[in-house]
Structure formats: structure tokens, C-alpha cells
Amino acid sequence: MDTNCIRIALGTILLILPCLPFLSIAEVIYPPLELFSISCGSSTNFTLDGRNWIGDNNSKLLSESQGSVAAPPNTPTTIQGPYTYARLSHSKFTYSFSLKAGPKFVRLFFYSVSYQSFDRTKACFSVTAGPYTLLRDFDASLNADADDDPGQPDILFREYCINLEDGQKQLNITFIPSKTSQNPDSYAFINGIEIVSLPPFLYYTNPDDDITGWPQPVGLNTNPFPIENNYAMETKYRLRVGDQQIPALNDTGMLRSWDVDSKYVTTQSVLSLDIATGIKLRFTKKTPNYTAPDTVYRSVRNMGSNGTFNMGFNLTWQLPIDSGFNYLLRLHFCQLDPNISRPGDQSFFIYVQDQLVEDWADIIGWSDKQKGVPVVKQYVVLIPGNEQETLNLSLKMHPNPHSLAKDAQINAIELFKINDPTGNLAGPNPDSHPKTSEFPLPNSNKKSKGSTRTLIAAGAGAVSGVVMLSLIVAFFLIKRKKNVAVDEGSNKKGGTSRGDGSSSLPTNICRKFSIAEIRAATNNFDELFVVGLGGFGNVYKGYIDDGSTRVAIKRLKADSRQGAQEFMNEIEMLSQLRYLHLVSLVGYCYESNEMILVYDFMDRGSLREHLYDTDKPSLSWKQRLQICIGVGRGLHYLHTGTKDVIIHRDVKSANILLDEKWVAKVSDFGLSRIGPTGISRTHVNTQVKGSIGYLDPEYYKRDRLTVKSDVYSFGVVLLEVLSGRQPLLHWEEKQRMSLVKWAKHCYEKGILSEIVDPELKGQIVPQCLHKFGEVALSCLLEDGTQRPSMKDIVGMLELVLQLQEGDVNGVMESGGDYEYGDDVFSSSHNSVHVSDYSKSTGLSTTRDGDRSYGSNDFVLIPDDVFSEIKDPNGR
């Protein structure tokens, strides 16, 4: 260690005082100014691993403890720590800590067993710390049963980073039992709480630093993503390369534990331990000496010395995480290889979620051509989804072919979950019975840790694959009986797209491809053929039928946990649908554990790619209006033009594709549902699914799905089209963070022009802008029954286009009905009078029973209670 290191005490205190001296085997580089280690429910104090644990019975930390009790576990543990007693209560209780401003680690320790009359399975509760929700309806026994550490049975540990702003002098940590009719006797408990102060800019971004050093977003957005002081984070992984854990006592002063990474590595690799001990590490201002222990930077994982062989695979980690959150990924590097001395000697690609984040990762280049200089690279990645299912975050490295050494290496990985806009950090409970994954990770049969669900074991994977295959076979047999046939021949005539946006497929047949055909079409899934990426997986441009037909091939990720259901749902839905403004399904492939969907190829990509975070030319206002009208027609067809009402449930700009003629087509039907049936039914009760930032708040809060949920999502898309920005931007000021809130505010103030995309300045006729804003915001009304139907919306958008073109008078004077010019089903529906939208002075009822809106009586909900983050990619 650095000779300037200070060897100090790490004792726990109850008042804000310097740490008491205590002999430690670790060289402490950063002495925490505040350190609380509380043994909850205990009356005794003890010292362990550099911590002085204080029993909460000897303190005044319990500021609210209605009826809480202290009790020993019915099954004592031999594991040392704050587990000999617990604080338990059927009512909420609070610990209050007097603290100084600045970042803190907040650590929670649980021993999930029964205590006296408190049954283990009844422990279900939430935990808040200040404005943040750390755990919500946390089922301790389920989480303990899902944990995979045999050395610590029933022990659970959670770690969070929370920053106290100036003026905040107290942090309240509250435990709240989750009372339900199924569990009226639920209780909350805690065995230990620890709070440790941190250096101010170890994990939080220093605003005075060069912006190039800020965390970089993964994906299309190129704006740096600073970790601001108002964020809270949960530590998901702190992994070092090596053969054993680095315990808290051997950290740099903050009592962090560094686990080994081996259980998450899914490809072959080589481990090098305690390398170059004669080279002194050179820490810098960007990477101070408290960033990680020296041993972290002296142990390296790489691909091995066979450079030619290394070019054939990626060095890969798979980290189970919760969907619907942003994550801060910190990668630690230090070059100590004696054969690497100059920039370019070793460089490699880094992929996060299969997206390239570094095309010339060069540790020597990063460290000013010096060896032994630790470097930390930071990225922020959004894991889409709103259901908070457990997915995998992938980290992959691959040698740069222009590098002298064909290798990639790393020393450590840290991953933090960032709170959502509501302050929530809580993830889902594991399933009551551990699930097996239908798609095991390659070369891995390990289970996830902590709050993540159990991953597959090798034997269970084989059984799961057979079961899944049986389910899919049964699914297609049932569909045959319903005369929705799936063509088993892979080369039947008439089963291909003509490639011009239309299809020669019959309306109820799609084609089955073999995996050999798919591999041939994509050059064996060549990354050069990738044209898109979503939660479902990569989308490839492919060529079928001897290269005569271009198609889009969407390949399910091997680690997707929801793909089988969505895969079948997409085939079921799209095999029955053929309409100009819906993307056409050409066929599917299910073979060798691959689930693949094949569509008509859309030359222009997604609407999102033409609105923001793009190098593509901006769309004109007229193009945007025509696209919106096409999308509206597609949704109207789904709602009223088929035998059953179909609710898309994931309308967003990333799921709107554009063909070579700029014709808009609604895509991605994996989440679609058949709507309510019967005259008396108005909604479908179903679990909330969709994309955060586009979800209907009524559906989100009440689990009631209607066609008006699609209308709400379409309203968000309309605002995207007008503003050229995402639904939610974390780095914007509070009023502008939510696009919906900002648009409502501007509309009410009569300054809607402030949200207009700068690329559109001067293009929009004022009357057209006002009417377009009225249409968009009518879609976003809080009460779904007050939103217009898609039929009405299309009519209003047609009027907006006429206003833009200055040709509205002829239409209004004619008094003629508006006709859906290319709708194959328009003859069976009542038409809409354009004059209803321009002359109405109040709410009127259409012949469909839906309410439409006059231009003079539009009412806005003053406060949108639903605030979310964006989901940038299609699934």
C-alpha cells in the first residue's frame, strides 16, 4: 500500500465524532467521518472485523417503535455478525440518525428465520430511507430461499448509497409491515444497520470535473449521464477478479466486500493473480487510492495467450438485474503486463447489452502511457421494462483486430441500480418456487444472488427445454384446430414477402424457417447485419429465397425470461393481421433453443431513430403528420377492424417502423392482448406491462386495460413527434423532466411553441400547432373514458394536416364525411364529420358512443401524478 496511508481505527460511534482507534490488519486509506454499526434488538456491544457493534437497546436511535420487540432467533446461527437478536414489529418503526451532509453507505442485515411467535414466512415489509424506497413488500423468506450462498444460509444483505444534501441533518430509516388480506399478520424486522460516510465523489459525479469523465450512456443517447446528489443507488454487484472474496476489513476504509466474479463469467478465460507485485501502483486524482484495494488491481482476467483463437469469441459476464431501472456500471482496469508498453499494443471492444461502448479500449492509452495506473470507466445503461422482472445485463469484450495483442482484460466490476423518478429502488420478490430458465446461459449453471431469481441448473435446463418445446407444439396444434394454420413447410410458394411493404402471404398463414435458413440469411448472425436492438434481442437484416427477398430477423436473447410467451403471442396476433399500417410477419423459427421472428424489412427503421439521438436527417412537419395519421389508422384497425378488439399495449416511437416510402407501420405485438368481449365489459383486468414513459396511468394504477390505454401511449408519441425529444429526461430541470407534464404546462400557459423541435421552427402554421396540441393532450386525459377514440383522433389529425396545407376551407364547406381512404374496413364503420372538431363548443357524442372534443372546451388535468423514465428501444 501507499506509504502515505493512514492506519486508523474503524470503531462504531453513536455521536458524530472521529473514529475510535482500533487495531486492524487493513491499511485504511479513507477514514470515514461517520460510522454507525447497530446490532438491532441487542443490549450488548461487541467488536467484529473492525466494527464496534452497538446494541440499539443502549441507544436513542429508535425514534418510533410502536410495540416493537427484541428477540433472539429460534434457530441460532454460527455466522458472526449482528444476528443474535432482531428488532421485530407488526407496526412500523423508525431509526433516526443524526448525520452531516454528504454521501453514505446504508447497509441492512437480515437473518430470515422465525423469532418467538414471529413466523418466518410472515415477514413481509417495506423499508424507506428519507425520500427513497429501498425495499417494497419485501418477502424475506422468499429472498433468503432464492439466495444461493450455502455458506450463509438465510442471511440477507443489502447496501445502498444515499447522499444527504446541505441542510439535511437527519436520516430516518423506517420499516413498514405490508398488511394484506392474505397476510394480515405480516411484520417487519431487522438485525443490523450500518451507515458509513463516503468520499464525496467516489460514486457521485463531481460537477467541476471535465464532462468527458462523466458516466457515458449506453445506446443512441450521447449526452453524459452525471450521477447527481439527489440520486440513491443500490449496490447490485462489486466483483473482483480473483480466487477469494476481499472482506470488508481489507477494504480501503469503507468496509466494502468484494466478491469474486467467477460465477458470472459465461465464457472461457484466464486468471492471473498477484501480478507485478514489484510495480508500485500509481493512483491519480481521477482514481484516488481509496477507489479499490491494491489486490483488486493486481489480479486480472483475460482471454488467454492464444491471440488467433481469441478472435473467435467474447469474454462475457451475465449479471442478473431488475428491469425498469437505470444502472451505473463501473469497470476497473490496470495494465501490469510486461509485454504491453505502448498505446495500441492491446486494445479491445467493450459491449454493454450488446451495444458498443468502446471501440478502442486501451488501458495504457487511458493512463498516459504508464503502467500500474488504475483506471475506472463508467457507463449508465437503461434496462427497459416496467414489470421489474429479472433479466441479465451483459458485459462483453472482444479484441480489436488492429491490436498487436489479441486480448482483452479487466480487474473489477461494480454495478449500481439508480432510483426511478419516484425514488424507488425496490425490485420484485423471487417466485415462491424457484423458476428454471428456458434459455440457460452458455457455460453457466449458476444461480443469481440477493434479490434476483434463481437461474438454471444444467439438469433443470434440459427438462425446461423439453417442457417449453412441448408447450409450443401444443400451442400450434391448438391454433391448427382453430384454422389459424402455421405452415410447416419452409419453402412453400406464396409464403414470402414481396419486399415492397406488402405481402403475398394469406392472412392466416406464416412460414416456418429452419435455423439453417436463418443462419444463411444472416451470415451466421454476423454483427455487421445487426440493424436494431431491443429488450427482445438483436434485429438483423437478412436475405431469404436465394437472396431475392430482404427481411428483418428478430432473434430472442438467450437470457430473456419472457420471450417464449411474447414469441407465441406475436405469431398468434400477426399471423391473422394484414393491413397497410401494420408490419407484416413473414414467418418464425423455433429450433435449437432459438426463437426467431421474420418480418418484412422496413428500410427507414423506427420513428424514434428519426426524432432524436440520431445522425439521420430530420423529418419535415408534413412527414411527421402523415406518419402520425398512418399510426392512428393502424391502431384504429386493431381496435375496430378485426373480429376481436386488439390492444397493442406497447405503443411507442421505437415500435413504429417506416418503409422506403415513409409509410408508418405499427410493430411488435409481443405484449398485445385481446380486448374486452361482451357489451357489459369495458376493460381487461391484467398485469401491467408496457414501456415506462408511455404507460396509461389509469392502467398502471388500477390494472384495467382498455383501448384507451393505447390512446394514452399514442398521445405520448404525438408529443415526441412535436418536440423531438424523449418522454423523460433525467438531466432536465424538474418541470421539463416529463414531456407530458411540460406539454400540459405549456399548453395551459399558451406557450406550446416552447416544446416544438428546433428542427421544425418556422414550419408549423400556428392554428395547426394549436390543434395538434389539443389532439395530443386529449389523448393524455387522466380519465380514460374522456379520451377520444382512435377513429376520432385520425379524423382530427387529418384536419391538422389540412390546416397545415391551408386547404381546410374546402373540406369544411363541403360538409362531407371523412373517409379512411385506404382502410379495408371503413365501409362497416360510421364516418366522422370534420366539422365536429372545428365548430363544436362542447363535448359531443359520436355515433360510436365515444366523446369527442371541441376546440374551446379542452380541459387539462393540472397535476400528472405519473412520472416515469423512458424505454428507448423496441423489444
N, C-alpha and C positions, 0 to 999 in steps of 0.2 A: 504494500500500500504506500501511498504518498507519505513522505516523511513529515509533511505538514499536517497530517491527520491528527485529530484531537481524540485521545482516548478518554471517554467520559462515561458517566452513569446514565442508565436508562431506567430510572425509577418512576413509578406512578405517583402522582400527587393529586390532591383534591383542590388545592388552591393554585392560582396562576403564579408559579414560582419556578426558578431554574430547576432542572432535573437533579435529583439527589445522586451523589456518587454511588456507583455500584460496579463491582469488578465484572468485566465482560471479556469474553475471548475474542470478540469482534473489534476491529478498529472502526470506531464510529466517526464518520466524516461529517454528517449533518446531525447536530444535537437538536432534537425537537424542543421548541419553546414551551409546548403544552403536550402533556401525555397523561391521559386518564386510562387506567385499566380497572374495570369494575367487575367484580365477581358478584353477580346478581343473586339475591336471596341468601347470601352468606353473611355470617357475623365475624368471620375470621379473615385475617390478611395473610398472604403468602407471597413468596418470590419464586418466579419460574422463568427461565430463558430470558433474563434481562428485564423482566417486568415485575413490578411490585403490585400485585393484585389486591384491591381493597374491597372488602365486603360492603354491599350497599346498605346493610343494617347500621353501619357505622358512619353513614354519610347523610347529608340532607339533599341528595340528588333526586330523590323521589318526590317530585312536586305535586303529583296527583296519583293516588294509588287506592282507588275506591275498592276496598275489600281484597286487595292483593295479598297473597300468602307466599311464604318461603317454604320450600320443601325439598328434601333430598330425592333423588331418583329411586324408583322401586328396583331398578336394575343398575347398580353402581358400575361405573366404567373404570378400567385401569388406565385410560388415557389421561395424561396430565393436562391440567388447564382448569378453566372456570366451570367445571362440570359436576361438582359435588353437590351443588344446590341450584335451584332455579327460582325465578320470580314468576308467579302464575296468577291469572285473574280472569274471571268471567266478565269483568268490566274493563274499560280502557284504563291504562295507567301511563304515566309520563315521567321520563328522566329529563331534568333540566341542567344543562352545563353552561357555566359562565366562561366565555371564550373571547379571545381577541379576534380581530378581523384577519382574514386570510384563509387559504385552503387547508382542509383537514381530511385525513382518512377517518372514516367512521366504519368500525368493524363490529359485526354481530356474530355471536357464538351461540349455537343451539345444540342441545343433546336431546334427540327426539325419542324419548321413552315415556312410560307412564310415571306420574308423581302422585302418591297417595290416592285421592279419589279422582284425579285428573287422568282420564283415559287418553292414551297416546293418539288414537285416531280422531279425537275430538278437537285437536289443536288446529285451528284454522283462524287466521287473523291477518290484519294489515299493519304495516309499520310506516309511519311518516317521520321525516326529519325536517323541521321547518316547513317550507312550502313544497317539499318533494315527497312523492310516494315511493318508498323503497320496495315494499312488498305489498301485494294486494291479494286478499283471500288466499294467503299462503298456507297450503296444507303441508305441515312439517313432516308428517309421517310418509306421505307420498313422495316428497322430495328426498327424504332420507332413504327410502326403499329404492329409489331410482339411482341414488349415488352408487358409484362403483368402486369405492376405495375400501377394500377389505381390512385395511389396517386401522381404519377409523369408522367402524360401524355406527350408524345413527348419529354421527357428528356432522353438523352443517355449519358452513362458514360463509359469510357474505362481507364484501368490502366495497366501500363507496368513497368517492371524492366529492366533497361539498365545500364550497367557498362562502365564507361569511363576509358580506360586504361591509364597508365602513359604516359605523353606526349600529350594526348588529352586535350585541354583546352576549347573546344567549342562544343556544341551540336546544330546542325541545325535541326529544325522540319519544314518540307516542306509539303504544301498542294497542290495537283495537280489535277485539274479537269479532269474527264475521258471523253474526247471528242469522240463521236462515230457518225456514220451516223444517228442512231436512236435518239441520244440525243446531237445534236451539240451545244446546249445552256447550257450544264452542267456547274456547278460551284462548288467551294469548299467553305466551311465556317467553323468557329469555334467560340464558345462562351467563352471558358475558357481553360487555360493551367496551369497546376501546376507541379512543379518539387520539389521533396523533397529528400534530401540525406538520405541514409540508413546506418546502421551499416555494416561493410564490409562483414561479414559472417553470416548474418541473413538468407539469401536465397541462397547465393553463397557458394560453398564448400571451406573450409579452407584447402589448400594442406598440412598443417602441422598437421592436425587432424589425429587421428587413422583411417585407411581406413575402419574399421568396422562401423564407424559412418557416412560414406558417403551414399548417396541415393542408395538403392538397386533396381536393375532392376526386373521387373515382367516378368516371363517367364523362358525359358530354360537358357538364359544367366545368369551366376552367377557373372560376373565382376561388381564391383561397378560402378556407373554412376555419377561422380562428376559434379556438376553444375559449369562449368568453367566461368571465367570472360568474355569470348567472346560470351557467350550466352545472348540473350534477352528473356524475358518471358512476357506473358500476364496473368494477374490475371483473372481467369475464375470464381472462387468461393472462398469466405472467409466466412465460415459458422460457427457460434457458436451455441451451444445448449442453448435454452432459449425461452422466450416469447416475446422478443423485440430486435430490432437491437441495436448494440452498435455504436453510431455515431462517426464520425471522431474526434470530440472534446474530446471524452473519451477514445481515443486510448492511446498508450504509448509514443506518441510524433510524430509519422509518419503520423498522420491523416488518418489512415485506417478505413474503415467502416466494421463492422462485421454483416453480415446478419444472419437471423435465418435459421435453416436447415429444418424446418418442411415441407416445400413444396416439398422436395426431398426425404423424408423418405417414403418408399413404404410398410412398414410392421408396425405392432403394436409395440409400445414402451412406455416407461415411462420417464417422465421428472422430474428431481429433481433440484430445483433452490436454489441458495444462501445457499448451504450446508456447514456445518462445518466452519462457519464464525469465530469460536474461534481458529481454527488451522491456524497458520501463514504459508503462502506458502514459501517453501524453493527453491529458484532458484539456478541454478548451472552454471558452465562455459559452459556446453553443451546447457543449456536452460536458457539464461540470462533473467533478469526481464523485458526487453523490448519485449520479444517474443510475448506476448499477454497480454491484460488487466487481472487483477485478476479475474474479473467477469466471464471470459471465463473458468477458471479452477474451479470455484465454481458452475458451472451448468453442469449436467451430463445427458446424455441419455443412458438408459439401457433397458433391455428386461423385467424387472419386477421381482417380488419375487418368482413367481411360477417356480421353477427350473426344475421340470419334464416337465412341459408344454413348457418351453423354448427350450428344446432339439428338438422340432418338427418344428422349423422354424429358419430363419436367420434374424438378424437385418440388414436391407438393405437400401441403398441410391442409387438413379439413377441420374447421373449428365449429362445433355446434353452437348456434346462437338463436335468439328470438327474432322473428321478423317484425317489421314495422318500426324500426329504430335506425338512427344513425350510429355508426361505430367509429371510434378513434383507434386506428391501427398504428402501432409504433414498432418499427423494425430496427434492431440494433446490429451494427456491423463494426468490425475492427480487423484490419489487414495485418497479419503477422507472418504470412507465408514468405519464407526467404526467397522463393522463386518469383515473387511478384514485387517489382520495384518501381515500375513506371506506369503512368496512366495508359490504358489500352492493353496492358498485359493480361488483365482479367476484367471482362465486362459481361453483363448478363441482362436479360429481360426480367422484369417483375410484373406479374399479373395478379390483380386482386379481383375476385369474382369474374375471372376470365376476361378482364379488361386491362389493357396495357397501361401501367402507371410509370414504368421506367423502361426506356428502350436503350439506355446506355448506363446502367448501374455500374459505377466504377469506384470502389472504396478508396483506392489510392487517389483518384481524381477528386473525390469528395473531401479528402483530408489533407489537401495541399501537398501532395506527393510525399507524405510522411507515413511511416509505419507506426503502428501502435496508437493511432489516434481514433478513439471511439467516435462513431457517427450514428445519429438516430434520424431516420426518415419517417415522416408522419403522413398518414392519409385518412381521409374521412369517407366512409362508404355507407350509402343508404341500402338497407336490406328491405325491399318493398314488402308490403302486406299489411293488413290491419288486424288479422286474427291472432297474431303473435304465436304462430306455430313455430316449432323448432326446425331450422334449416341449417345448412352448413355455409360458413364463409370460407372460401378457398383462397389460398396463397400459393402461387406457383412461380418458379424461377426456371429460366432456360438460358443456356449460354448464347451469347451473341456470336454469330458465325464469324464476325470480323475480329473477334478477340483472339489474342495469342493463346491463352489458356482457355480451353473449352470447359468451363466450370462455373458454378455459382455457389455462394456460401452465405451463411448468416450465423449470428451469435445468440440472438434472443428475440422474442416476440411478446409484445403486450397488446391487449385488446380491451377497450373500454366501451360499454354501452352508454350513449348520451341520452339524457332525458328527452321525452317528447314535449310538444308545446304546452301540455297541461301539467308538466312537472313530474310525469310518471316515469318510473324506471322498472316497474314490475313486469315480469313475464308470466307465462302460463304455468300452471301446475303440470307435472307429468301425468300421463294416463294412469288410471287405477291399476291397470295391468300393463306391464311394460310392453310396448309395441316393438315389433321387428320391422326393420326397413325392407321394403320391397326391392330396394336397389342398394346393396352393400357397397361401401367404399372399396375401391381396389386395394388389395393387400392389407385390408384392415378389418378386424372384427372387434374393435374396441368400442366401449360404451362412452357416452358423454358424461360430463362431470357436473356437479352442482345442480342447478335448476333445469338443466337440459334433459331431454328424454333419452331413454336408453337406446343406443344404436345396436345394430345387428351383430349377433354371433354367427360364426360360419355355418353351423348346422341349422340354426333357425332361418338363415337366409335361404338355404335350399328349399326348406319347407314353404317359406313365404313365397318364393318364386313359383312353386307348383300351384299354391293356392291362388296366386294372382292370375296365373295363366288359366286356371280353371274358371275363375270369375269372368275373365274376358271372353273365353269361349262360350260360357253360358250366356253372357250379355249378347253376343252376336247371334246365338241361336234364338234367343227371345226376339231379337229385332227381326230375324227372318220370319218368324211366325206372325209378326205384325206387318209383314210385307214391306219392311224397310230393309231391303237386302244389302248385304255387303259383298261385293264381287270378290270371290276367292281367286279369280284368275288375275295374274299380274300383267297380262298383255292383251286384254280384251280390247277390241276396237271400240271406239266411241268413249273410252274412259279417260281421255286426256283433254287438257285444256288447249284451246287454240292459241293461247298466248296473247290475245288482244284484249283481255279484260272480260271476255265472255267465256262460256264453257259449253262443250258439246255433251257433257255428262247428263244422263237422265236425272230427274230431281230426287230420286230416292236410291241412287246407287253411287258408291265411291269405290275406288280401286285399291286393291291390296298390293303393296310393293314388297319385294323381298329385300333383306338387308344388303344383299349383293348389288341389287339395282340402286339402292340409296348410296352405297359406298361409291359405285361407279359414277353416279350423278354428281357427287360432291368431291371427287378425287380423294376418297377415303377421309372425308371430313377435314379437308385441308383448311387451315385457318385463313388462308387467302380468300376462301369462298364465303367467309362469315360476313353477313350484311346487317346483322342486328343481334341484339342480346336482350333477354328479359328474364324474369323470375323462372319461367318455364325452361329456358335453355337457349342455346345458340340458334340463330336462323341463318341458313346457308342458301346462297344462290346455287341452283342445280340445273342439270340438263338431262332430260329423260327422252326415251324413244329415239335412241341413237343420236342424241344431241339436237333434235329438231325442236324441242319444246323447253322453254325456260320455266322453272318453278321455284317457289320458296319452300325450303325444307326446314321445319322446326323440330329440333331434337331435344327430347326431355333430358334434363340433367340427371345424372345417376343418383344424386343425393336429394332429389326432390321428394318430399313426403306426401304431396297432394296430387302428384301428376297423374296417377292411374285414373282417379275419378274424373279429373278435368279432361284427360285424354279421351275417355269414353264419352263424356258429356259433349265434347266438341264434335266427335264423329256423329253422335246421335242428332245433334242440332243441325249441323251444317250439311249432313247428307240429305236433309229434307228441304233445304233452303236454296233457292236460286233466284237472285234478284240483283239488279244493276248495282245497287249501293251496298251490297254485302259481299265480302270476299268469298270466293268460291273454293271449296275443298275438293282437291283432286283425288286424294287418297290417303292411306295410312300405312304404317309398317309396325308390326309387333313381332319381333324376332330377336333372339339372343339378348333378352332383357332390354332391348331398345324399344322405345315408344316414340314414333316419329309421325308427324303430320305433314302433308304435302299440299300446298296451295298454289293458285295462280300467282305468278310473280308480279309484284307491284313496283314498277320502275322508279317511282318518285319517293318511295319509302313512306315514313309516317308523317302525319301533320306536325307532330311535335318537332321533328327534325327541321322543319321549315319556319318555326316560330322563334326559337331561342336556343342559345348554346350551340350555334351551328355556323359553318362557313358557307352554307348554301345560300343562294340569292333569296332575298326577302320576297314574300308573296305580295301581290298588289291587293288593295282592299276589295276589288271586284272578285279576284280569285278566291279570297277568303270567304266572301259572302256565298259564292257558288258552292264552295266546299261545305259550308255550314248547311246550306239547303240540301245538298246531297246526303249528308249525315242524318239530317232531320227526316228525310224520306226513308232512309234505311231503317231508322228506329220506328217510324210510323208503320212501316211494313211489318216489323217484328211484333208490334203491339196489336195490330188490327188486320193484317193481311194474310195471316196463316190460320190454320184450323184452331190452334191453341194460342193464347196470348204468350208471347215470349218476352221475358225481361232480361236484358243483356247483363246488367249488374256490374259491368266494369267499363263504362263509357269514359274514355279519356283520350287526350290527343295522341298518345302513343299507340292506341288501338284503332286509330283512323288512318287507313292506308290510301295512297294516291297512285293511280295508274299513270301510264305515259301521257294520257290526255287530261290529267289532273282531275279525273273523276274520283270522288271520295267513296271509300268502301269501309264499312264497319267490320272490324275483325275481332278475333279472339273470343270465342264463345265458351271457354272452359268453365266460367262461373255462371253461365246463363241458367235461368230457371223457367219452367212453365208457370205462367201467372195464375191468378185465382180463377177457379171454374165455378159456374153457377151464378145465378142472378144475385143471390144474397151475399156472396163472398166478395170482399173488396181488397183483400190483401193475402199474402202468403206469410205465415209465421216461419221464419227460417233464421239460422245463424248468420250473423253479419259477415259478409265477405265483399270484397271490392278493393279499391285503391284509395289509400288515405290521401285526403285533399280533394276527393271527388265524391265522397260518400254523402248520401242524403242524411242529414242529422235526424230526421224523423225515423228513418230505418235504423240508424245507428243506435238510437236511444230506446226504441220500442221493439226491435226485431221484426218489424212489419214491412215487408217488401211489396211495393206496388209498381205499376208502370211509371208513376210519378217520381220514383227513385231514379229511373233513367233520365227523366226530365231535369231533375236537380243536377245530375252529373253533366248533362248536356249544357246546362247553364254555365257551369264552371268552364267547359270547353269554349263557349262563346266569349267569355271574359279573357281566356287565354288568347284567342284569336284577335281580340281587340287590343289587348295590352302587350302581346308578345313576351309574356313572362309566365313563370311557373305559378301554380296555385298558392304556394307558400315559400317564402324566402326567409331563412333564419337570420340572415345578416341585415335585413332591412329594419328600419325603426318599427316600433311596435304597431303603429297604426297601419303601416304598409306591409306588414309581415304576411297577413292573409289577404289574398287577392279579392276574395268575396267581400270581406269587411271593408277593404279600401274602396272597392267599386260602389258599395252601398253608400258609404260616407260621401264620396264624390258626387254620386247621383243626387243625394238629398241636398247637397250644397250647390247644385247646379254647375259643378265643375268637372263633369265626367271626362272632359277632354284631357285632364291631367293623367289619366291612366292609359291614354292611347299610345301605342307603339310609336316611338320616334320615327321608325321607317315609314309610318303612314301619315305623318304630318302633312297637311295640305291636301290629302287625297279624299277625305270624307266630307260629304255635304253635311252641314250642321243638323238639318232635320233628319237626315239618315242616321247620324250618330245618336241623337236623342231616342229615336225609335228603336234602334238596335239595343241601346242600353236598357230600354223599357222591356224589350223581349227577354234579354238575358236575365234581368233581375226578377222578372215574373216567374222564371223557371226556378229561382232560388228562394221563393217564399217558404217560410218555416212550415206552414200548414200545407201538406202535400195536396189536399183536396182543392186548394186555391190556385195551384199551378195549372197552366193551360195544358191541353193535350198536345202530343206531337203533331197532330193534324193542324191544330190552330197555330202552332209555332212555325210550321212550314209556310203556312199562309202569311203570317206576319213577316217572316224573313223574305218571302217573295216581294212583299210590299216594300221592305227595306231596300232591296235591290232596285226596285222601280224608282224609289225616291233618289237613290244614288245616281241612277241613269237619267233622272229628270223626265221620266216617261210615265209618271203616276197618274196624270190627269186623265189620259185616255182610258186607263183601266178603271178609274173610279167613276167616270161619267157613263161608262158602258153598263155599270151595274151588273155585269156578268159574273157568273160563278168562277171561282178559281179552280182550275183543274190540275191534277197531278199528271203532268204531261206524259211521263213515261212509266207511271205506276200501273202495273198489270192488274191491280185490284181496284182501281179508282171507281169503276162503274158500280161497285157494290157499296160505296160509301157516299154519305152526303157531302156535297162540296161546301166550301167556306166562302162567304161573301167578304171580299176585301174591304168593303165599306164598313163592315162591322168593327174593324180595328182603327179606322181613321175617324169615324164620326160618332162612335159610342161615347156617351157621357157617364156611363156607369157600368156595373157588371151586367153582362148578359149571358144567357144560357144558349149554347149551340144545340143543334138537333141531336148531337151525340150525348147530351147531358153534361158536358164539360163547361166550365165557366171560362169566359174569355174576358179580356181587359181593355178598357178604353184608355186612351192616352192621357186623360185628365184625372183619372182616379186611381193611379197606381200607388199602392201602399207598401212601404218597406218595413221589415222587422228592424227595430232600432239597434238590437244587440245580437249579433250572431254568436251563440254560445258554443258553436262547434268550430274548433280551430285545430288544423292538422298539418302534417308535413306532406311533401309531395311524393309521388311514386313515379319516378321518371321513365321507367321502362315498361314496355308491354311484357306480359308474361310469356 
